[in-house]
Amino acid sequence: MRGRGHRRGGGPGTGWAAVLTDGSALRDNRSAGNRVMHELARHLGELAHVPVRPVTLDAAGVTRLADGVRALPADAGAVLLTHTDPVLTRAAQDELRASGARPLVTEEDATAIALTAALLGAVAGHGRRPEDSRHGRVVVAGARELPILAPLLVAAGFADITLWNSADATGFPLRSVVSGAYAVLDLTGSARACHDPGTTVITRGDAHAAPCAAAALLRAALHTPGATFDVEAYHACALALAAPSSGRPVPPGTAQALTRRAADAVAHVFRTRQNTF
């Protein structure tokens, strides 16, 4: 089935969201992988207050993965792609976006949103704004691992960004790159030992709000016809999630309210676009 009649986004309160994997990251233990997917779907459904179902595709390669997403039932209004090779994930996402398929967000996107929110929260905690020149540089160590992160930081107002990858180490050691930086978003785990005192260091482990980000995007897409996921929507989500405590675990009692606030912010972006064109 090719998902005939699918519309981008859903109507208010209609449809369901798919938490989808090609199984590539779960093949060592398929039974445990199924439990992981069911638990993730349950958790995101509770956060978003929308139906979320786990889907596992037997898909090898970009084309088969993209075709599998297109073949979902027409009432599957949004997709979170997770536990899949990141390179394959990004390629499939690009292909689906270009063809106007249903909104699809990846776990890497959700991580980037949460890390941006954590940095915005750190800035707010210092009583500053992202565009304040006093910040100096923001270094992204391991930038290739989350390509969406740099555009998202730019959208959030950080103007001076240095991207570093392990391949740069010979000519540009990380210690020298992070020297004098205001903040380091460390995706490699290498910056903890070489940053200046006072530098804000944010790691993948600080992306506590990622489930809220993913749930918010799925909720917004299901409740807003014509939804599309892009940097503008991700930026709105990050702003809604940002707080001085953004880099800390989200208390269970506040996670649903935080998700709802972020979903409302993303839905506002979608509705503004519809009223503009």
C-alpha positions in Angstrom: 0.0 0.0 0.0 1.4 3.4 -1.0 -0.4 5.6 1.4 -2.8 6.9 -1.2 -4.6 10.1 -0.4 -2.2 11.3 2.2 -2.3 15.0 3.1 0.6 16.9 4.6 -0.2 17.1 8.3 -3.6 16.1 9.7 -6.8 17.7 10.7 -7.4 18.8 14.2 -7.2 15.8 16.5 -7.1 13.3 13.5 -4.8 10.5 12.6 -1.8 8.9 14.4 1.9 9.3 14.4 4.4 6.6 13.6 7.6 5.9 15.5 9.5 4.1 12.7 12.7 2.2 12.4 14.3 0.1 9.6 15.6 -2.1 12.4 19.2 -1.5 11.5 20.1 -0.4 15.0 18.1 -3.1 16.7 19.0 -6.3 14.8 21.3 -7.7 17.4 18.3 -8.3 19.6 15.1 -8.0 17.8 12.9 -8.9 20.8 14.6 -6.2 22.9 14.3 -3.8 19.9 10.6 -4.3 19.7 10.3 -3.5 23.4 12.3 -0.3 22.9 10.1 0.8 20.1 6.8 0.0 21.9 8.1 1.9 25.0 9.2 4.9 23.0 5.8 5.1 21.2 4.0 4.8 24.5 6.1 7.5 26.1 5.8 9.9 23.2 2.0 9.3 23.0 1.7 10.2 26.7 3.7 13.4 26.2 1.9 14.5 23.0 -1.6 13.2 23.9 -2.0 11.8 20.4 -2.0 8.2 19.2 1.6 7.0 18.5 2.3 3.5 17.1 5.6 1.7 16.6 6.5 0.6 13.0 9.4 -1.5 12.0 10.3 -1.7 8.3 12.5 -4.3 6.6 14.1 -1.8 4.4 17.6 -1.7 3.1 18.8 1.5 1.5 17.4 5.0 1.1 14.8 4.2 -1.6 13.2 1.3 0.2 13.1 3.3 3.5 11.5 6.3 1.8 9.1 4.0 0.0 8.2 2.4 3.3 7.3 5.7 4.8 5.2 6.6 1.8 3.4 3.3 2.1 2.1 4.0 5.6 -1.7 4.3 5.9 -3.1 7.7 4.8 -4.1 8.6 8.4 -0.5 8.3 9.6 0.0 12.1 9.7 3.6 12.3 10.9 6.6 10.2 11.4 9.5 10.0 13.9 12.4 8.1 12.3 14.6 6.5 15.0 17.1 3.7 15.6 18.3 3.9 12.0 21.7 4.7 10.5 22.0 8.5 10.7 23.3 8.9 7.1 20.5 6.8 5.7 18.0 8.7 7.9 19.1 12.1 6.5 19.1 10.9 2.9 15.6 9.4 3.2 14.4 12.6 5.0 15.7 14.8 2.2 14.1 12.6 -0.5 10.7 12.5 1.3 10.8 16.3 1.9 11.5 16.9 -1.8 8.6 14.8 -2.8 6.1 16.5 -0.5 5.5 13.4 1.7 4.1 13.5 5.2 6.1 15.4 7.9 9.0 13.4 9.1 11.3 14.3 12.0 14.4 12.3 13.0 15.8 11.5 16.4 18.9 13.6 15.4 16.6 16.6 14.7 15.0 16.2 18.2 18.5 16.0 19.8 19.6 19.1 17.9 16.5 21.0 19.1 17.1 19.9 22.7 20.8 20.9 22.6 19.8 24.3 21.1 17.3 24.7 23.9 19.9 23.9 26.5 22.3 26.5 25.1 19.5 29.1 25.0 18.7 28.2 28.6 22.4 28.7 29.6 22.4 32.1 27.8 19.2 33.1 29.6 20.7 32.0 32.9 23.5 34.4 32.4 21.0 37.2 31.7 22.0 37.6 28.0 20.6 37.1 24.5 22.0 34.9 21.7 22.9 37.9 19.5 24.8 39.6 22.3 28.4 40.0 21.0 29.8 39.4 24.5 29.2 35.7 24.0 32.1 35.2 21.6 32.1 32.0 19.7 30.1 28.9 19.9 32.0 25.7 18.9 30.3 22.6 17.6 32.7 19.7 18.1 31.6 16.8 15.9 29.4 19.0 13.7 29.0 16.3 11.0 27.1 14.1 13.5 24.2 16.6 13.6 24.2 18.7 10.4 21.0 20.4 11.3 22.5 21.8 14.5 24.5 24.7 12.9 21.6 26.1 10.9 19.4 25.8 14.0 21.9 27.8 16.1 22.0 30.5 13.4 18.3 30.7 13.5 18.4 31.0 17.3 20.7 34.1 16.9 24.2 32.7 17.4 26.2 34.5 14.8 29.8 33.3 15.5 29.9 29.6 15.2 32.9 27.4 14.6 32.4 23.9 13.2 35.0 21.2 14.1 35.3 17.6 13.3 37.8 14.9 14.2 39.3 15.1 10.7 40.4 18.7 11.5 42.5 17.6 14.6 45.8 17.5 12.8 45.8 21.1 11.6 43.4 22.5 14.2 43.6 20.7 17.6 40.4 20.9 19.5 42.1 22.5 22.5 43.1 25.5 20.4 39.7 25.7 18.6 37.8 25.9 21.9 40.2 28.4 23.5 38.3 31.6 24.2 34.9 30.2 23.2 31.8 31.1 25.1 30.2 27.7 24.7 31.1 24.3 23.2 28.4 21.9 22.0 30.5 18.7 22.3 29.1 15.8 20.2 32.4 13.9 20.4 33.0 13.7 24.1 36.4 15.3 23.7 36.0 18.8 24.9 35.5 18.3 28.6 39.2 18.0 29.2 40.4 20.9 27.1 38.0 23.9 27.4 38.7 27.1 29.3 37.4 27.6 32.8 34.0 29.3 32.6 33.2 27.9 29.2 29.7 26.5 28.9 30.0 22.9 27.7 26.9 21.0 26.5 27.0 17.4 25.5 24.6 14.9 24.0 23.8 13.9 27.6 22.3 17.3 28.1 19.6 16.7 25.4 17.0 15.8 28.1 14.3 17.6 26.3 14.6 15.6 23.1 11.5 13.4 23.8 9.5 16.5 24.4 10.7 18.0 21.2 9.8 14.9 19.2 6.4 14.6 20.8 5.7 18.3 20.3 6.5 18.1 16.6 4.3 15.0 16.1 1.4 16.7 18.0 1.7 19.9 16.0 1.7 18.1 12.7 -1.3 16.0 13.5 -3.3 19.0 14.7 -2.3 21.4 11.8 -3.1 20.7 8.1 -0.3 21.4 5.7 2.5 21.0 8.3 6.1 20.7 7.2 9.2 20.3 9.4 12.1 22.6 8.8 14.6 24.9 10.7 11.9 27.5 11.3 9.7 24.9 13.1 12.6 23.5 14.9 13.7 26.9 16.1 10.2 27.6 17.5 10.3 24.3 19.3 13.7 25.1 20.8 12.6 28.5 22.0 9.6 27.0 23.7 11.7 24.4 25.4 14.4 26.8 26.5 14.8 27.6 30.2 17.8 28.0 32.6 17.2 24.3 33.5 17.0 23.1 29.9 20.1 21.0 30.2 18.8 19.1 33.2 16.4 16.1 33.3 12.8 17.2 32.7 10.7 16.5 35.8 7.9 14.0 34.9 5.3 16.4 36.3 6.2 19.2 33.8 7.1 17.2 30.7 3.6 17.1 29.3 3.0 20.8 29.8 6.4 21.6 28.3 5.5 19.4 25.3 2.2 21.1 24.9 3.8 24.6 25.0 6.4 23.5 22.3 3.6 22.0 20.1 1.6 25.2 20.3 4.7 27.2 19.3 5.3 24.9 16.3 1.6 24.9 15.3 1.7 28.7 15.4 4.5 28.7 12.8 2.5 26.3 10.6 -0.7 28.5 10.8 1.3 31.7 10.2 2.6 30.2 6.9 -0.9 29.2 5.8 -2.2 32.7 6.4 0.7 34.3 4.6 0.4 32.4 1.3 
